[in-house]
Amino acid sequence: MNLKRKTAGTVMTVTVDGRIDTATAPEFEQGVRPHLDGITELILDFKNVNYVSSAGLRALLSLQKKMMTQGEMKLTNVNEAVSDVFEVTGFDEILTYN
């Protein structure tokens, strides 16, 4: 998994490539969370994410909770397989994505 962060003012966009699973979820969360000070909008670009495990869902939930206290979090370019995981687990009610 690879992360690329880009910040413009109070908006941070993180492009994620690869799987977010048990092995990579901690790296994913640590690649984003420490950089959220002063950020009011977090955009996670999932164009190249093809799998999210329960560990990945926990990391997303943690980031969502953090951003709820200071702004908002959106996921973009979510593919059908990942969207299906969100729907089956009820995360489609928690996360904002397209």
C-alpha positions, 0 to 999 in steps of 0.5 A: 500500500502507498499513500500520497498526501497533498494539502491545500490550506485546510483540505488534505487529499490522500491518494491510497494505492493497494489493499487496506488489510490487517498488514497495512491498516496501521500504516494507513492510519499512521500515514494520515492521522498525525497530519490532521492538525488544522485540516477541516476536510479530508478527502481519501481517493480510493481509485486504486484501492481494491480491498478493505478488510475489517482492520481497514474498516476500523482505521476508516472509522477511527479517522471518521471519528477524528474528522467529525470533531474538526470537519468532514471526511469524504472518500472518492473513486470508491470501486464497486467491490469496496462499495459492496463491503461498505454496504454489507457492513453498514459503513455506507451509513457512516461514510460519505463516498462516491 
